């Protein structure tokens, strides 16, 4: 199954790709289904299950559901219009999506947080129904938000189990595993980025790819810059202060003096990542990389490379993104990028592996060194839980992005010191992450029922 760089890096809105972007996408998909049906609905009802229920309020899932059913989509999200729609719905309990009749939707009655067992397909499940005037169901669909803003219907989720693995591939380099990727690189003499680009060119013209990659970095960079410029307190009730601005200002003040020890470069890297995730926590525009909760790692490492590494050039940013997307695709295909499915190892761990691969590639690493960098970064996130305090993408998520970015740079540096030969293959680390996520208690998989979420006062 081909996974595009534009699937891994999607422009959207915070604070969560699976809990905010996913439900918004599901709402928009249901509207399209309703428009194509013979039914004229008078009302809507949504039932959230699993992690969507347990941490939905903290992840703004309630807002996302309303906006999705009003016709909003993450890529074209307008914050001012969104607030107007939310206020109107609060006052009237009515939604009026484009191309459909006005429908009743009272969040107090029609948005149900079901704390019972999760749906069978995935822990992030939701059921959307269109109702007649008597409240009977006219049309109903189940959706699963599987991480990174990806959404599958119940039928699509079921079909995943029946996809023929030997089906002809539409791309010239159809690697599904890291060992296949390295074998194809050796046979072709191409880098991972070059193989990924060749695959992308089977799907869209080069000019569209170039423009899309430029836009991804533009949005990432813009998010990072806003995060470095904004202070204040993050929304949600924890009273978490935004720290990236103050730290960045202190680093700038120390620059060029004898106050900065060599290890302070870690503070630069961490601050770049924290800036992005503070913006994400505030509901700003971000790029899934591969998720919102881990959105700071890749842009932080790119910014570090551009500003702190001699010889870095923005012309190589597309190679960084293509390499990172190739690694992210392997992880998603063979394990997961969903915190609700496999814990934070699947989010920040995956992001660190992607960023390590990207910076290793643009610093001249061979495909074997790139694979080694990704493996080191992922291996040393194995077992990391997802335990957000009060269900908010703030504590410990923001700092975890900073440390994930530092680990990514360290992993790439270690890999570049070697020749690419190493003991643990990336495929083994990915499979271990999948098994660890399967065995991990649900309390530690984005439910806020364990870990820091219950051991730190949250009000």
C-alpha positions as CSV (number, residue, x, y, z in Angstrom):
1,X,0.0,0.0,0.0
2,X,1.6,3.3,-1.1
3,X,1.8,6.0,1.6
4,X,2.6,9.4,0.2
5,X,4.8,12.0,1.9
6,X,1.6,14.1,1.8
7,X,-0.1,11.5,3.9
8,X,2.6,11.5,6.5
9,X,2.8,15.3,6.6
10,X,-0.7,16.7,6.6
11,X,-1.5,20.4,7.3
12,X,-4.1,20.6,10.1
13,X,-5.0,22.0,13.4
14,X,-4.1,21.2,17.0
15,X,-4.1,19.8,19.5
16,X,-4.4,16.2,18.3
17,X,-4.3,14.6,14.9
18,X,-6.3,11.5,16.1
19,X,-8.6,13.3,18.5
20,X,-9.1,16.7,16.8
21,X,-8.3,16.3,13.1
22,X,-9.6,12.8,12.8
23,X,-13.1,13.5,14.2
24,X,-13.3,16.6,12.1
25,X,-12.5,14.6,9.0
26,X,-15.0,11.9,10.0
27,X,-17.7,14.6,10.4
28,X,-16.9,15.9,6.9
29,X,-17.0,12.4,5.4
30,X,-20.4,11.7,7.0
31,X,-21.8,14.9,5.5
32,X,-20.6,13.8,2.1
33,X,-22.3,10.4,2.7
34,X,-25.5,12.2,3.7
35,X,-25.5,14.4,0.7
36,X,-25.3,11.4,-1.6
37,X,-28.2,9.6,0.2
38,X,-32.0,10.0,-0.4
39,X,-32.6,11.0,3.2
40,X,-33.4,14.4,4.6
41,X,-32.2,14.4,8.2
42,X,-33.5,16.6,11.0
43,X,-30.8,15.8,13.5
44,X,-27.4,14.3,14.2
45,X,-26.0,12.2,16.9
46,X,-22.4,11.2,17.7
47,X,-21.1,8.5,20.1
48,X,-17.4,8.5,21.0
49,X,-15.7,5.3,22.2
50,X,-12.4,4.3,23.7
51,X,-9.7,6.9,23.9
52,X,-11.9,9.4,22.0
53,X,-14.2,9.2,25.0
54,X,-11.7,9.2,27.8
55,X,-9.5,12.1,26.6
56,X,-11.8,13.7,24.1
57,X,-12.6,16.8,26.2
58,X,-8.9,17.5,26.7
59,X,-8.1,17.0,23.1
60,X,-10.9,19.3,21.8
61,X,-12.8,16.3,20.3
62,X,-16.1,17.9,21.2
63,X,-15.2,21.0,19.2
64,X,-13.9,19.0,16.3
65,X,-17.0,16.9,16.0
66,X,-19.2,20.1,15.9
67,X,-17.0,21.7,13.3
68,X,-16.7,18.6,11.2
69,X,-20.5,18.3,11.1
70,X,-20.6,22.0,10.2
71,X,-18.4,21.3,7.1
72,X,-15.0,22.3,8.4
73,X,-11.9,20.3,7.4
74,X,-8.4,20.5,9.0
75,X,-6.5,21.6,5.9
76,X,-8.7,24.7,5.3
77,X,-9.5,25.4,9.0
78,X,-10.3,29.1,9.7
79,X,-10.2,29.8,13.4
80,X,-12.4,32.9,13.4
81,X,-15.1,31.2,11.4
82,X,-14.9,28.2,13.7
83,X,-15.5,30.2,16.8
84,X,-18.5,31.8,15.1
85,X,-20.0,28.4,14.3
86,X,-19.3,27.0,17.8
87,X,-21.0,30.0,19.4
88,X,-24.0,29.8,17.0
89,X,-24.4,26.1,17.8
90,X,-24.2,26.7,21.5
91,X,-26.9,29.3,21.2
92,X,-29.3,27.4,18.9
93,X,-28.3,23.7,19.0
94,X,-28.5,23.8,15.2
95,X,-25.9,23.0,12.5
96,X,-26.2,24.1,8.9
97,X,-23.6,22.4,6.8
98,X,-23.2,23.4,3.2
99,X,-25.5,21.6,0.8
100,X,-27.8,20.2,3.5
101,X,-30.8,21.3,5.5
102,X,-30.3,22.7,9.0
103,X,-30.1,19.9,11.5
104,X,-30.4,19.7,15.3
105,X,-27.3,18.9,17.2
106,X,-27.2,19.7,20.9
107,X,-23.7,18.7,22.2
108,X,-25.2,18.2,25.7
109,X,-27.6,15.5,24.4
110,X,-26.3,14.4,21.0
111,X,-22.5,14.1,21.7
112,X,-22.1,11.0,23.8
113,X,-18.9,10.1,25.6
114,X,-19.2,6.3,25.9
115,X,-16.8,5.0,28.6
116,X,-17.6,1.4,28.0
117,X,-15.5,-1.0,25.9
118,X,-13.8,0.4,22.8
119,X,-15.2,-0.6,19.4
120,X,-13.6,-3.7,17.9
121,X,-11.7,-2.0,15.0
122,X,-9.6,0.5,16.9
123,X,-9.5,2.3,20.3
124,X,-10.3,5.6,18.6
125,X,-13.8,4.8,17.4
126,X,-16.9,6.9,16.8
127,X,-20.4,6.4,15.4
128,X,-22.3,9.2,13.6
129,X,-26.0,8.9,12.9
130,X,-28.5,11.1,11.0
131,X,-31.9,11.2,12.6
132,X,-35.4,11.9,11.5
133,X,-37.9,14.2,13.4
134,X,-38.8,11.4,15.8
135,X,-35.1,10.7,16.5
136,X,-35.0,7.4,14.6
137,X,-31.8,6.6,12.7
138,X,-31.9,7.3,8.9
139,X,-28.2,6.7,8.2
140,X,-25.3,5.6,10.4
141,X,-21.6,5.1,9.9
142,X,-18.7,4.0,12.1
143,X,-15.4,5.7,11.8
144,X,-12.0,5.0,13.2
145,X,-9.3,7.7,13.7
146,X,-6.2,5.6,13.5
147,X,-3.5,8.2,14.1
148,X,-1.9,11.0,12.2
149,X,-5.2,12.3,11.0
150,X,-6.0,9.1,9.1
151,X,-9.6,8.1,9.2
152,X,-11.2,4.8,8.0
153,X,-14.8,3.8,8.0
154,X,-15.8,0.5,9.6
155,X,-15.9,-1.2,6.2
156,X,-12.5,0.2,5.2
157,X,-11.1,-1.0,8.5
158,X,-12.5,-4.5,7.9
159,X,-11.1,-4.5,4.4
160,X,-7.5,-4.0,5.7
161,X,-7.5,-7.6,6.9
162,X,-8.2,-8.8,3.4
163,X,-5.8,-6.7,1.3
164,X,-3.7,-8.9,-0.9
165,X,0.0,-8.4,0.1
166,X,1.1,-9.6,-3.3
167,X,-1.0,-7.2,-5.3
168,X,0.9,-5.4,-8.1
169,X,2.4,-2.1,-6.8
170,X,1.8,1.1,-8.6
171,X,5.2,2.5,-7.7
172,X,8.8,1.5,-8.8
173,X,10.2,1.0,-5.3
174,X,7.4,-0.7,-3.2
175,X,9.4,-1.4,-0.1
176,X,7.2,-2.6,2.9
177,X,10.1,-3.3,5.2
178,X,13.5,-1.6,6.0
179,X,15.5,-4.6,4.7
180,X,13.6,-4.3,1.3
181,X,14.3,-0.6,1.3
182,X,18.0,-1.2,1.7
183,X,18.1,-3.9,-0.9
184,X,16.4,-1.7,-3.4
185,X,18.8,1.2,-2.6
186,X,21.8,-1.1,-3.2
187,X,20.3,-2.5,-6.5
188,X,19.4,0.9,-7.9
189,X,22.2,3.1,-6.5
190,X,19.6,5.6,-5.3
191,X,19.2,7.2,-1.9
192,X,16.1,6.7,0.2
193,X,14.9,10.2,-0.8
194,X,15.4,9.5,-4.5
195,X,13.4,6.2,-4.3
196,X,10.7,7.9,-2.4
197,X,10.6,10.8,-4.9
198,X,10.3,8.2,-7.8
199,X,7.4,6.7,-6.1
200,X,5.7,10.1,-5.6
201,X,6.1,10.9,-9.3
202,X,3.9,7.9,-10.1
203,X,1.1,9.7,-8.3
204,X,1.5,13.4,-9.2
205,X,3.7,15.6,-11.4
206,X,7.0,16.9,-10.1
207,X,5.9,20.5,-10.0
208,X,3.1,19.5,-7.6
209,X,5.5,17.5,-5.5
210,X,7.9,20.4,-5.3
211,X,5.2,22.9,-4.4
212,X,3.7,20.5,-1.8
213,X,7.0,19.9,0.0
214,X,7.7,23.6,0.0
215,X,4.3,24.2,1.6
216,X,4.9,21.6,4.3
217,X,8.2,23.2,5.4
218,X,6.6,26.7,5.2
219,X,3.8,25.7,7.5
220,X,6.2,23.8,9.9
221,X,8.5,26.8,9.9
222,X,5.7,29.3,10.4
223,X,4.3,27.3,13.4
224,X,7.8,27.2,15.0
225,X,8.3,30.9,14.5
226,X,4.9,31.7,16.1
227,X,5.7,29.4,19.0
228,X,8.9,31.3,19.6
229,X,7.1,34.6,19.6
230,X,4.1,33.8,21.8
231,X,4.0,33.8,25.6
232,X,1.2,33.4,28.1
233,X,-0.7,30.4,29.5
234,X,-2.0,27.5,27.4
235,X,-5.8,26.8,27.4
236,X,-7.3,23.8,29.2
237,X,-7.1,24.5,32.9
238,X,-3.7,23.3,33.8
239,X,-2.3,26.8,33.7
240,X,0.8,25.5,31.9
241,X,3.0,28.5,30.9
242,X,4.4,28.7,27.4
243,X,8.2,28.6,27.8
244,X,9.7,28.5,24.4
245,X,9.7,32.3,23.9
246,X,11.5,33.0,27.1
247,X,14.1,30.2,26.7
248,X,14.7,31.3,23.1
249,X,15.3,34.9,24.2
250,X,17.7,33.8,26.9
251,X,19.6,31.6,24.4
252,X,19.8,34.5,22.0
253,X,21.1,36.8,24.7
254,X,23.9,34.3,25.6
255,X,24.9,33.7,22.0
256,X,28.5,34.7,21.3
257,X,29.4,34.9,25.0
258,X,31.3,32.5,27.1
259,X,28.1,31.6,29.0
260,X,27.1,28.9,26.6
261,X,28.6,25.5,27.3
262,X,28.6,23.0,24.3
263,X,25.6,21.1,25.7
264,X,23.4,24.2,25.4
265,X,22.8,23.2,21.8
266,X,20.4,20.7,23.3
267,X,18.4,23.6,24.7
268,X,18.1,25.1,21.2
269,X,16.8,21.8,19.8
270,X,14.4,21.3,22.6
271,X,13.1,24.9,22.4
272,X,12.4,24.6,18.7
273,X,10.3,21.5,19.3
274,X,8.5,22.9,22.4
275,X,7.6,26.0,20.3
276,X,5.7,23.9,17.8
277,X,4.0,21.8,20.4
278,X,2.9,24.9,22.4
279,X,1.3,26.1,19.3
280,X,-0.3,22.8,18.8
281,X,-1.6,22.8,22.4
282,X,-3.1,26.2,21.8
283,X,-5.0,24.9,18.8
284,X,-2.8,26.5,16.1
285,X,-2.0,25.3,12.6
286,X,0.5,22.4,12.6
287,X,1.8,19.7,10.3
288,X,1.3,16.0,11.4
289,X,4.8,14.6,11.7
290,X,3.6,11.9,11.9
291,X,1.0,13.2,14.4
292,X,0.1,16.4,16.1
293,X,1.2,15.2,19.5
294,X,4.7,14.6,18.0
295,X,4.6,17.5,15.5
296,X,7.6,19.3,17.0
297,X,10.4,16.8,16.5
298,X,10.9,16.9,12.7
299,X,10.7,20.7,12.3
300,X,12.9,21.2,15.3
301,X,15.6,19.0,13.8
302,X,15.3,20.7,10.4
303,X,15.6,24.1,12.1
304,X,18.6,22.9,14.1
305,X,20.3,21.6,11.0
306,X,19.7,24.8,9.0
307,X,20.8,27.2,11.7
308,X,23.5,25.3,13.6
309,X,25.2,22.8,11.2
310,X,27.8,24.2,8.8
311,X,27.0,23.5,5.2
312,X,23.3,23.1,5.7
313,X,21.1,24.4,2.9
314,X,17.3,24.8,2.5
315,X,17.6,23.2,-0.9
316,X,18.0,19.8,0.9
317,X,14.8,20.2,3.1
318,X,12.8,18.1,0.5
319,X,15.3,15.3,0.8
320,X,14.9,15.4,4.6
321,X,11.1,15.3,4.4
322,X,11.1,12.5,1.8
323,X,13.5,10.4,3.8
324,X,11.5,11.0,7.0
325,X,8.3,10.1,5.3
326,X,9.8,6.8,4.0
327,X,10.7,5.8,7.5
328,X,7.3,6.9,8.9
329,X,5.6,4.9,6.3
330,X,7.4,1.7,7.3
331,X,6.5,2.3,11.0
332,X,2.8,3.0,10.2
333,X,2.6,0.0,7.8
334,X,4.2,-2.5,10.2
335,X,3.2,-1.1,13.6
336,X,1.4,2.1,14.4
337,X,1.8,5.9,14.8
338,X,-1.2,6.1,17.2
339,X,-0.6,6.9,20.9
340,X,-4.1,5.4,21.6
341,X,-2.9,2.1,20.0
342,X,0.7,1.8,21.1
343,X,1.5,4.6,23.5
344,X,3.9,7.6,23.0
345,X,6.5,5.3,21.6
346,X,4.3,5.3,18.4
347,X,4.2,9.1,18.3
348,X,7.3,10.8,19.6
349,X,9.3,7.6,19.1
350,X,8.2,7.4,15.4
351,X,8.9,11.1,15.0
352,X,12.4,10.8,16.4
353,X,13.1,7.9,14.0
354,X,11.8,10.0,11.1
355,X,13.9,13.0,12.1
356,X,17.0,11.0,12.8
357,X,16.7,9.5,9.3
358,X,16.1,12.9,7.7
359,X,19.1,14.7,9.2
360,X,21.4,11.7,8.7
361,X,20.4,11.7,5.0
362,X,21.0,15.4,4.4
363,X,24.4,15.2,6.3
364,X,25.6,12.7,3.7
365,X,24.6,9.4,5.3
366,X,24.3,6.3,3.3
367,X,21.0,4.4,3.2
368,X,22.5,1.9,5.7
369,X,23.5,4.8,8.0
370,X,20.0,6.3,7.6
371,X,18.4,3.1,8.6
372,X,20.7,2.8,11.6
373,X,19.9,6.3,12.7
374,X,16.1,5.6,12.6
375,X,16.6,2.4,14.5
376,X,18.7,4.0,17.3
377,X,16.1,6.7,17.8
378,X,13.1,4.3,17.8
379,X,14.8,1.7,20.0
380,X,15.4,4.2,22.8
381,X,11.7,5.2,22.9
382,X,10.4,1.7,23.2
383,X,7.9,1.3,26.0
384,X,7.1,5.0,26.3
385,X,3.6,5.5,27.6
386,X,1.0,8.0,26.5
387,X,-0.4,9.5,29.8
388,X,-1.4,13.1,29.2
389,X,-2.4,15.0,32.4
390,X,-6.1,15.9,32.2
391,X,-6.2,14.6,28.7
392,X,-4.4,17.6,27.4
393,X,-1.6,17.5,24.8
394,X,0.6,19.5,27.2
395,X,2.1,17.5,30.0
396,X,4.3,15.6,29.3
397,X,3.8,15.9,25.6
398,X,5.5,19.3,25.0
399,X,8.8,18.4,26.7
400,X,8.7,14.9,25.2
401,X,9.0,16.5,21.8
402,X,12.1,18.4,22.9
403,X,13.8,15.3,24.2
404,X,12.7,13.4,21.1
405,X,14.4,15.9,18.9
406,X,17.6,15.7,21.0
407,X,17.5,11.9,20.7
408,X,17.0,12.2,16.9
409,X,20.1,14.3,16.5
410,X,22.1,12.1,18.8
411,X,21.0,9.0,16.9
412,X,22.0,10.4,13.6
413,X,25.3,11.5,14.9
414,X,26.1,8.0,16.2
415,X,25.0,6.5,12.9
416,X,27.2,8.8,10.9
417,X,30.2,7.7,13.1
418,X,29.7,4.2,11.9
419,X,29.5,2.4,8.6
420,X,25.8,1.4,8.7
421,X,26.4,-2.1,10.2
422,X,24.7,-2.6,13.5
423,X,23.2,-5.2,15.7
424,X,19.4,-4.4,15.8
425,X,17.7,-3.9,12.4
426,X,15.1,-1.2,12.1
427,X,12.5,-3.9,11.2
428,X,13.1,-5.6,14.6
429,X,12.7,-2.3,16.5
430,X,9.4,-1.6,14.6
431,X,8.1,-5.1,15.4
432,X,9.1,-4.7,19.0
433,X,7.3,-1.4,19.2
434,X,4.2,-3.1,17.8
435,X,4.4,-6.0,20.3
436,X,5.1,-3.6,23.2
437,X,2.0,-1.6,22.2
438,X,-0.1,-4.7,22.0
439,X,1.0,-5.7,25.5
440,X,0.8,-2.2,27.1
441,X,-2.2,-1.7,29.5
442,X,-4.9,0.6,28.1
443,X,-4.3,2.9,31.1
444,X,-1.1,4.0,29.3
445,X,-2.5,4.4,25.8
446,X,-4.0,7.9,25.7
447,X,-6.8,7.3,28.2
448,X,-5.4,9.5,31.0
449,X,-6.2,6.6,33.4
450,X,-2.6,5.9,34.4
451,X,1.0,7.2,34.8
452,X,1.5,10.9,35.1
453,X,-2.2,11.5,34.4
454,X,-3.2,10.1,37.8
455,X,0.0,10.9,39.8
456,X,0.1,14.7,39.1
457,X,-2.6,17.1,40.4
458,X,-4.4,18.3,37.4
459,X,-6.6,21.1,38.7
